[in-house]
């Protein structure tokens, strides 16, 4: 049974009196543990696809099954709970809370999940060690380099041990050497069994994935190794 199963997905946005078909007639299945790159030009639908897979948006039509469960009819609270427990996000612009330290940013999902403080502290310490930032635990985002901020974002995404990690242009704001380190970190998580889906414009980055999906005008035009 696929972890992600999209069937007949349509996503239509209204702009004034016109309609924009961001996704059209999309069928897609992703197995647990896969490493997938989603490519396409701006406006191709790849970010819309990522948002749908991450339960940040709902399709206009079609069915989405996540781990065998039809999520298209879930309430907002049910979707939020499923995202919190099963899905991690890494974005190009990091999305860290500026007034919080690295450790506090990583701890946020655990606070939302009402994990007790002692257990929360243990998990955060472990996550900081795994991304090599124990010595930066008390530093705020503006005191960290871009690569360090992205490592904090990855640690935050993985702190609840999600089944799926979605990364939207995760190296877009990084130099090539730092970007390479970040991708290796993401790939190490995939090596532990986490399903990894990366949206990217970078052909070299996409070539590292074991499967590549190409989007064009809201449709899947290629899918393969």
CORCORLIN-V351399 format. One record per residue. PSI is psi in whole degrees, -180 to 180 (NA if undefined). OMEGA is omega in radians with two decimals (999 if undefined). D_LAST is the distance of its C-alpha to the last C-alpha in Angstrom with 2 decimals. Layout:
# CORCORLIN-V351399
psi=(PSI	PSI)
omega=(OMEGA	OMEGA)
d_last=(D_LAST	D_LAST)
This chain:
# CORCORLIN-V351399
psi=(124	151	-42	130	108	131	118	38	130	140	114	129	141	127	97	-123	-2	162	138	120	91	-33	139	128	49	124	131	134	134	124	155	134	-1	161	107	135	135	122	165	159	167	135	5	-17	1	-39	-36	-41	-44	-43	-38	-46	-33	6	27	-10	159	145	153	-35	160	179	138	118	126	117	40	-4	129	112	-1	-19	7	153	167	-39	-40	-39	-42	-40	-43	-42	-46	-37	-28	-13	134	148	139	124	160	-39	16	-46	44	154	116	-35	-6	149	171	-48	-41	-37	-44	-34	-16	-49	-32	-34	-43	-32	2	40	135	149	-42	-45	-38	-47	-40	-45	-40	-43	-43	-42	-42	-41	-40	-31	9	35	24	-39	-4	16	-39	1	141	162	-38	-4	6	152	169	-44	-38	-40	-40	-34	-39	-43	-39	-43	-42	-42	-32	-3	-25	9	57	161	-27	132	121	125	120	105	56	-17	8	-31	17	152	168	-40	-45	-40	-40	-42	-41	-43	-40	-36	-45	-41	-32	-34	-41	-36	-22	0	-2	132	126	123	120	127	128	151	-12	110	-37	-39	-44	-33	-20	-25	157	-12	139	130	130	128	145	124	41	4	152	116	-12	147	110	-176	NA)
omega=(-3.13	3.00	3.12	3.10	3.12	-3.09	3.08	-3.04	3.00	3.00	-3.08	3.05	3.09	3.05	-3.04	3.13	-3.11	3.11	3.06	3.14	-3.10	3.03	-3.09	3.01	-3.03	2.99	-3.10	3.05	3.10	-3.12	3.06	3.11	3.13	3.05	-2.97	3.00	3.08	-3.07	3.10	3.12	3.05	-3.11	-3.10	-3.14	-3.05	3.12	3.05	3.10	3.13	-3.14	3.09	3.14	-3.13	3.11	3.05	-3.13	3.12	3.08	3.04	3.11	3.14	-3.07	3.06	3.03	3.10	-3.11	3.09	-3.07	3.09	-3.05	-3.06	-3.11	-3.12	3.08	3.12	3.13	3.13	3.10	3.14	3.13	-3.14	3.07	-3.08	-3.04	-2.93	-2.98	3.04	-3.09	3.01	-3.07	3.13	-3.05	2.97	3.14	3.04	3.10	-2.98	-3.04	-3.12	3.07	3.08	-3.13	-3.12	3.07	-3.14	-3.08	-3.02	3.14	3.13	3.07	3.12	3.12	3.10	3.05	-3.13	-3.05	-3.11	3.12	3.11	-3.13	-3.14	-3.12	-3.14	3.10	3.14	-3.13	3.11	3.12	-3.09	3.13	3.05	-3.07	3.11	-3.10	3.13	-3.03	-3.05	-3.12	3.08	-3.06	-3.10	3.07	-3.10	3.03	3.11	3.13	3.12	3.10	3.13	3.06	3.06	3.14	3.11	3.11	3.10	-3.13	-3.03	-2.99	3.12	-3.14	-3.12	3.09	-3.02	3.05	3.13	-3.09	-3.11	-3.10	-3.00	3.13	-3.01	-3.12	-3.04	3.02	-2.98	-3.11	3.13	3.10	3.11	3.11	-3.14	3.13	3.11	3.08	3.11	-3.13	3.08	3.09	3.06	3.10	3.09	3.08	3.11	3.06	-3.04	3.07	-3.11	2.98	-3.07	2.95	-2.96	-3.11	3.14	3.09	-3.14	-3.11	3.13	-3.11	3.13	3.12	-3.12	3.10	3.13	3.12	3.06	3.12	3.06	-3.12	3.05	-3.08	3.07	-3.12	-3.14	-3.12	999)
d_last=(20.28	17.62	18.72	18.04	18.73	19.54	21.34	22.88	22.88	25.13	26.34	29.31	31.34	34.87	36.18	39.84	40.16	36.66	33.42	29.99	27.07	24.61	22.34	22.75	21.95	18.90	17.39	14.78	14.43	13.16	14.18	16.42	15.07	11.50	10.43	9.24	9.99	11.89	12.96	15.83	19.36	22.31	23.35	20.01	20.29	17.80	20.72	22.36	19.34	19.45	23.20	22.95	20.57	23.01	26.00	27.53	27.77	28.31	26.94	29.54	28.51	26.10	25.40	23.53	23.50	22.90	23.07	24.73	27.24	27.80	28.17	29.09	32.74	33.22	35.92	35.41	36.72	34.42	31.36	32.62	33.12	29.64	28.11	30.44	29.63	25.91	24.18	24.21	23.84	23.46	24.43	24.77	28.56	28.85	31.29	33.65	37.27	39.38	42.49	40.78	40.06	36.67	37.72	38.99	35.83	33.79	36.42	36.29	33.92	36.10	39.20	37.87	37.12	40.72	39.89	43.21	43.89	44.03	40.69	39.24	40.57	39.18	35.64	35.83	37.17	34.35	31.71	33.47	33.51	29.79	29.00	31.86	34.22	37.15	39.42	38.44	38.98	41.98	40.74	40.05	37.04	39.15	39.96	36.36	34.00	30.86	28.74	31.21	31.16	27.40	27.81	30.51	28.29	25.59	28.41	29.79	26.51	26.22	29.95	29.90	27.00	24.82	22.00	19.85	19.65	19.00	19.09	20.03	19.90	21.03	21.69	23.18	26.75	26.31	26.79	23.98	25.34	25.89	22.53	20.93	23.17	22.28	18.50	19.30	21.52	18.97	16.51	19.55	20.09	16.62	17.57	20.59	18.79	18.75	16.01	14.87	13.98	14.51	15.63	15.85	16.94	15.99	13.19	13.75	13.54	10.33	8.81	10.06	8.06	5.69	4.44	5.94	8.82	11.32	14.93	17.88	21.42	20.65	18.15	14.43	13.64	9.87	7.30	3.78	0.00)
